[in-house]
Amino acid sequence: MAMTRIFNAVEPQRDEIDALSAPTVLEFGTPWCGFCQAAQPLLQIAFSDFPAVQHIKIEDGSGRPLGRSFKVKLWPTLIFLDAGQEVARVVRPINAAAITQALAQISPATERTSAA
């Protein structure tokens, strides 16, 4: 997998997310959000060392049930899942190190391209 660049306007159902077996990052935000745009280069840096991690970008907003089920309040919110369970969360990252550290919690060392 690689970093996803486009927000999905149609969100998956919560039971689909809970059933994921692969290490996954859910990114909640919107394409027009300045904080979300600022986080993209940081995500690109962090994801470069974790190609096996699935990345799902979800366009969030008022009345969107998936974001509410994860109690998302600010964008971007990154939810790091292992076997469908939340392991870590990063809200409005300001550096790639925070994202990399959370990715390391869900991705086995053998699946990384280099040491984190």
Phi, psi and omega in degrees: 000161176224172178297134178272142183253344186247133176287133175283122178285331178259116183276148175290163176284152181301322180295330175293318179294314180298334182272356180297135178259333182279152173301131188219144171245124172264128177246114178262131179176201176216157180293334183268355182286123180298321178295322179294317179296319180293332181281342187299315177297325179294318177297318180299316178298311184295316183291341181300333179265001183226064185293341182275352182276128177284140181235121179240117177265126183238122176290120186253166177172179180302133178082004178274114188293327183294313178299321179292325180294334176263006179058040178288129179237331181234154177247149345284148171243126179253123179250122182259117186248140171234119183054041177077002181251137179292127179250325183209165179213137175231126180247128180048065182298144178245356175207159182289336183299320179297320179291315180300317179299317179291321177300321180297335179285340183247350184245121177302146182304327182291344181264357180273153179277337178205167180293139180278000000 
